[in-house]
C-alpha cells in the first residue's frame, strides 16, 4: 500500500512547485532589455506563422519530427516518439503569447492522438511527452481530464523505477543491463506535480532517489556528465559509463549537459535542497567557462567534438541551456545572477538572429535551424528539431516575464 504524506509534511513542495512544464520564475532583480523584449514579441508572431505552415502539411495523427532542407521533405513520428509532446507544447506557448485561436485549435486537435500515451510504460520520456503538452494545457485551462491524464502518466513512469538501482530505467535493453541517460532528469518534474495534486509521496520520493543516484554516478570531477550509465539490475552497481549521442565516452555531449542543468534546476525548485542548487551551479560553470564554448554561446554539438572550430553547432542545446539559466538566475547570488542572465541573453540574441532562426516561410515551418540530434548515428544532423523550437519559445517567454 502506498503511504500518503500528511499535507503539512510536504506543503513546501506545493509552495515551491509554482510552475509546470517549464514555466518561469517571475521575480528577479535583473533588467531585461526592453528592445529585446519587443523583438521577441515579433519572434512569437513569426513563430506562429511558421507553426501554421507546419500544421498545414501535417498528416492526421502524426507529429512533426524534423525537416530536411536539402530535399524539402518532412519526417514525422507517431505519438509514441519521445518528442511528441513538444509540438502541442509549442503551439500552446505561442497561443499564450499571440492569442491566435488557430494555434489553440491545432493544439487541441493533436492532443487527442497523444492521450493514449498516458498508459505507455515502455518509455521514460512521459515528462517530455505528456507534461510539456497536457501540463501546459492544464495551466491555460484546467480540466479534470487533463489532471487524470497526467496522473496516469506519472503512474506509468514510476513502473520503470527499480529501488535496487535507485533510478527510473531509460532504455529497455538486455536483461543484464539497466540503462539510465542524463535526459531522464527532465521527466522528474511530472512526478513532483503528481505528489502535489494527489498527496501521494511515492512520486516525490522516486524523483529524489533518481536525482541522488544520478549525482553520484553520472558526473565527472569537472561536473560534465556521461550520457549513459549501465547499471547491474541485480546489484545496482555501475557496470559502464559511456555516451550514445556524443563524440566519445569521455566527451561532454552538449545537449546532455543542458538536460542536466535544466533537470537539477527543477530539482532545486521542487525541493529547495541545497545540493541540487549546488549541482546546477557546477554544471553551469562547466558550460559557461568551457574554453570550447563559442562567443555566441551556441555550443558545438559536443564540447569535445572533433574539428572544433569547424564542428557543427547544436542550437537545441543553446535553447535548453538558455531556458534553464533564466530560471536558475532566480535562485543565486548577485554575481551568478548577472552571469547566468547575461549568458542566456546572449544565447537568445544568437538564436533569434539569421544565423539560427529560419526565414519566414522556410525550414518546413520549424523556427530554429542547425540542430544535431544523433550525429554518431548520422540521424537528424544539422536540421530543425521540435525540442529546439519548444525551449527557444519557452526561453523567450521566460525572458519576457522577468
C-alpha positions in Angstrom: 0.0 0.0 0.0 1.3 3.5 -0.9 1.7 5.7 2.2 0.2 9.1 1.8 2.0 12.0 3.3 0.1 14.3 5.6 -0.4 17.6 3.7 1.6 19.7 6.1 4.6 17.4 5.8 5.0 18.2 2.1 3.3 21.5 1.9 6.6 23.1 1.0 6.5 21.0 -2.2 3.2 22.6 -3.1 4.5 26.0 -2.4 7.7 25.5 -4.4 6.2 23.8 -7.5 4.9 27.1 -8.8 5.1 26.2 -12.4 4.7 23.2 -14.6 6.0 22.1 -18.0 8.9 24.6 -17.9 7.3 27.8 -16.5 9.5 30.5 -15.1 10.5 32.4 -12.0 8.7 35.7 -12.3 10.6 37.7 -9.6 14.1 38.5 -10.2 16.3 41.6 -9.8 17.6 41.7 -13.4 16.9 44.2 -16.1 15.7 42.7 -19.3 16.4 44.7 -22.5 13.1 46.3 -23.4 14.1 46.5 -27.1 14.9 42.8 -27.0 11.5 42.0 -25.4 9.9 43.9 -28.3 12.0 41.8 -30.7 10.7 38.7 -29.0 7.1 39.8 -29.5 7.8 39.8 -33.2 9.6 36.5 -32.9 6.4 35.0 -31.3 4.4 36.3 -34.3 6.9 34.9 -36.8 6.9 31.6 -34.9 3.1 31.4 -35.0 3.2 31.8 -38.8 5.8 29.1 -39.1 3.8 26.7 -37.0 0.7 27.3 -39.2 2.9 26.1 -42.1 4.0 23.1 -40.1 0.4 22.3 -39.2 -0.8 22.6 -42.8 1.3 19.7 -44.1 1.0 17.5 -41.0 -0.7 14.2 -41.7 -3.6 13.3 -39.3 -2.4 11.5 -36.1 1.3 12.3 -37.0 3.7 14.5 -35.1 6.5 16.7 -36.6 10.0 15.3 -36.1 12.3 17.2 -38.4 12.7 18.6 -41.9 15.5 18.2 -44.4 16.2 21.4 -46.3 18.2 19.6 -49.0 15.3 17.5 -50.1 12.4 19.7 -48.9 10.9 16.7 -47.0 9.5 16.4 -43.5 9.9 13.5 -41.2 7.0 12.6 -38.9 6.5 10.3 -35.9 3.7 8.6 -34.2 2.6 9.6 -30.7 5.0 7.2 -29.0 8.1 9.1 -30.2 9.7 10.9 -27.3 9.3 14.3 -28.9 5.6 14.0 -29.5 4.7 16.5 -26.7 6.8 19.3 -28.0 4.6 20.2 -30.9 1.4 20.8 -28.9 3.5 22.4 -26.1 5.0 24.9 -28.5 1.6 25.6 -30.0 0.2 26.4 -26.6 3.2 28.6 -25.7 2.7 30.5 -28.9 -1.1 30.8 -28.4 -0.4 32.2 -24.9 1.8 35.0 -26.5 -0.2 35.7 -29.6 -3.8 34.8 -28.7 -4.1 33.3 -32.2 -7.0 30.9 -31.9 -5.8 28.7 -34.8 -2.8 27.7 -32.7 -5.0 26.6 -29.8 -7.4 24.7 -32.1 -4.5 22.8 -33.6 -3.1 22.1 -30.1 -6.4 20.6 -29.0 -6.6 18.5 -32.2 -3.1 17.0 -31.8 -3.6 16.3 -28.1 -6.3 13.7 -29.0 -4.0 11.1 -30.5 -1.4 11.8 -27.8 -3.8 10.9 -24.9 -3.2 7.1 -25.2 0.4 7.6 -24.2 -0.7 8.1 -20.6 -0.6 4.3 -20.3 2.7 3.8 -22.1 5.1 2.0 -19.7 7.7 1.3 -22.3 9.3 4.8 -22.1 10.9 7.1 -19.6 10.0 10.2 -21.7 6.5 10.7 -20.4 7.5 14.0 -18.8 8.5 15.3 -22.2 5.6 13.7 -24.0 2.8 14.5 -21.5 3.9 17.3 -19.2 5.1 19.7 -21.9 1.7 19.1 -23.7 -1.1 18.3 -21.3 0.7 20.1 -18.5 0.7 23.3 -20.4 -2.9 22.8 -21.5 -3.8 22.3 -17.9 -2.3 25.6 -16.8 -4.1 27.5 -19.5 -7.5 25.9 -19.0 -7.5 23.4 -16.1 -9.7 20.3 -16.7 -10.3 17.2 -14.7 -9.5 15.2 -17.8 -6.0 16.7 -18.1 -5.4 16.0 -14.4 -6.4 12.4 -14.8 -4.2 12.0 -17.9 -1.1 13.5 -16.1 -1.6 11.3 -13.0 -1.9 8.2 -15.2 1.3 9.3 -17.0 3.1 9.6 -13.6 1.8 6.2 -12.6 3.1 4.7 -15.9 6.5 6.4 -15.4 7.2 5.1 -12.0 6.7 1.5 -13.1 10.2 1.9 -14.6 11.7 2.7 -11.2 13.9 0.0 -9.6 14.7 0.5 -5.9 17.8 -1.7 -6.2 19.3 0.6 -8.8 17.7 3.8 -7.4 16.7 5.0 -10.9 14.0 5.0 -13.4 15.1 2.9 -16.4 15.6 4.9 -19.6 16.1 2.5 -22.4 15.0 -1.2 -22.5 18.0 -3.3 -23.3 19.5 -6.7 -22.5 18.3 -8.5 -19.3 21.8 -7.9 -17.7 21.6 -4.1 -18.3 19.7 -1.2 -16.7 20.4 1.9 -18.8 19.9 5.4 -17.5 20.5 8.5 -19.5 21.0 12.1 -18.3 18.0 13.1 -20.3 15.8 11.3 -17.7 16.3 14.2 -15.3 13.8 16.1 -17.4 11.0 13.7 -16.7 11.0 14.1 -12.9 9.0 17.3 -12.9 5.9 15.3 -13.7 6.5 13.3 -10.5 6.7 16.3 -8.3 3.5 17.6 -9.8 1.8 14.2 -9.1 2.7 14.3 -5.4 1.4 17.9 -5.3 -2.0 17.1 -6.7 -2.6 13.6 -5.2 -1.0 13.8 -1.8 0.9 10.6 -2.5 4.6 10.9 -1.6 5.6 8.0 -3.8 6.2 10.1 -6.8 8.3 12.7 -4.9 10.5 10.0 -3.3 11.2 8.3 -6.6 12.2 11.6 -8.2 14.6 12.4 -5.3 16.1 9.0 -5.3 16.7 9.1 -9.1 18.3 12.5 -8.8 20.5 11.4 -6.0 21.7 8.3 -7.8 22.4 10.5 -10.9 24.5 12.9 -8.9 26.5 10.0 -7.5 27.2 8.2 -10.8 26.6 10.4 -13.9 29.1 13.2 -13.3 32.9 13.5 -13.7 35.0 15.6 -11.3 34.6 18.6 -13.6 30.8 18.2 -13.4 30.4 17.3 -17.0 28.1 14.3 -17.4 28.2 11.0 -19.1 25.3 10.3 -21.4 24.5 6.7 -20.4 25.1 4.8 -17.2 24.7 1.0 -17.4 23.8 -0.4 -14.0 23.7 -4.1 -12.9 19.9 -4.7 -12.4 20.6 -7.3 -9.7 23.0 -5.3 -7.6 22.6 -1.7 -8.6 26.4 -1.4 -9.3 27.7 0.7 -12.2 28.8 -1.6 -15.0 29.7 1.0 -17.6 29.8 4.8 -18.2 29.5 5.8 -21.9 27.9 8.0 -24.5 25.5 7.2 -27.3 24.9 10.6 -29.0 28.2 12.3 -28.0 31.6 12.2 -29.7 33.2 9.7 -27.3 32.6 8.0 -23.9 34.7 10.7 -22.1 33.4 13.7 -24.1 30.8 16.2 -23.0 27.8 15.9 -25.3 26.3 19.4 -25.4 22.7 18.6 -25.1 23.3 16.2 -22.3 24.9 19.0 -20.3 21.9 21.1 -21.0 19.5 18.4 -19.8 21.4 18.1 -16.6 21.5 21.8 -16.0 17.7 22.1 -16.5 16.9 19.0 -14.5 18.8 19.9 -11.4 17.4 23.5 -11.5 13.9 21.9 -11.4 15.1 19.7 -8.6 16.0 22.7 -6.5 12.7 24.4 -7.3 10.8 21.4 -6.2 12.7 20.5 -3.0 14.8 23.6 -2.1 17.6 21.2 -1.2 20.9 23.0 -1.4 22.7 20.0 -3.0 20.6 20.4 -6.1 21.3 24.1 -6.4 25.0 23.3 -6.0 24.8 20.7 -8.7 23.1 23.1 -11.1 25.7 25.8 -10.4 28.5 23.3 -11.0 27.0 22.3 -14.4 26.5 25.9 -15.3 30.1 26.6 -14.5 31.3 23.7 -16.7 29.2 25.0 -19.6 29.9 28.7 -19.3 33.6 28.6 -18.5 34.3 25.9 -21.1 37.1 27.1 -23.5 35.2 25.5 -26.4 32.0 27.5 -25.8 31.8 29.9 -28.8 31.4 33.6 -28.4 27.8 33.5 -29.4 27.3 30.8 -26.8 25.6 28.3 -29.1 27.6 25.2 -28.3 29.2 22.8 -30.7 27.3 19.5 -30.7 29.8 18.2 -28.3 32.2 20.2 -26.2 35.0 17.9 -27.3 33.8 17.4 -30.9 36.4 16.6 -33.5 37.1 19.5 -35.8 36.4 22.4 -33.5 36.1 25.3 -34.5 34.6 23.8 -37.7 32.3 21.3 -35.9 28.6 21.6 -36.2 26.6 23.7 -33.6 23.6 22.4 -31.7 21.0 25.2 -31.4 18.8 22.9 -29.4 21.5 22.7 -26.6 21.6 26.5 -26.6 17.8 26.8 -26.3 17.6 24.4 -23.4 20.5 26.0 -21.6 19.1 29.5 -22.1 15.8 28.5 -20.6 17.4 26.7 -17.7 19.7 29.7 -16.9 16.8 32.1 -16.9 15.2 30.1 -14.1 18.5 29.3 -12.3 19.4 33.0 -12.1 16.4 33.5 -9.8 17.9 31.3 -7.1 21.5 32.5 -6.9 23.6 35.4 -5.6 24.1 38.7 -7.5 27.3 37.7 -9.3 25.9 34.4 -10.6 22.6 36.1 -11.4 24.4 38.6 -13.7 26.5 35.8 -15.3 23.6 33.5 -15.9 21.2 36.2 -17.2 23.9 37.6 -19.5 24.7 34.2 -20.9 21.1 33.4 -21.5 20.5 36.8 -23.2 23.5 36.2 -25.5 22.1 32.8 -26.4 18.7 34.2 -27.2 20.2 37.0 -29.3 22.1 34.4 -31.3 19.2 32.1 -31.7 16.9 34.9 -32.9 19.5 36.1 -35.4 19.5 35.0 -39.1 22.3 32.6 -38.2 19.9 30.2 -36.4 16.4 31.5 -36.9 14.8 30.4 -40.2 13.5 32.9 -42.7 9.7 33.1 -42.6 8.1 30.6 -44.9 11.2 28.3 -44.9 12.6 25.4 -42.9 9.4 23.4 -43.3 7.6 25.6 -40.8 10.2 25.0 -38.0 11.5 28.0 -36.2 15.2 27.1 -35.4 17.8 25.8 -37.8 21.1 24.0 -37.2 20.4 21.3 -34.6 22.1 18.0 -34.1 20.1 15.0 -32.9 22.4 11.9 -33.1 25.5 12.6 -35.1 27.2 9.2 -34.5 24.2 7.5 -36.0 24.0 10.1 -38.8 20.5 10.9 -37.7 19.0 14.4 -37.6 22.2 16.2 -38.4 22.1 20.0 -39.0 18.4 20.1 -39.2 15.5 21.7 -37.2 14.1 19.7 -34.2 10.9 20.2 -32.3 12.6 20.5 -28.9 14.8 23.3 -30.1 11.7 25.2 -31.0 10.0 24.4 -27.8 12.8 25.5 -25.5 13.6 28.6 -27.6 10.0 29.8 -27.3 10.0 28.9 -23.6 13.2 30.9 -23.1 11.8 33.9 -24.8 8.7 33.6 -22.7 10.8 33.4 -19.5 12.9 36.4 -20.5 9.8 38.5 -21.3 8.1 37.5 -18.0 11.1 38.8 -16.0 
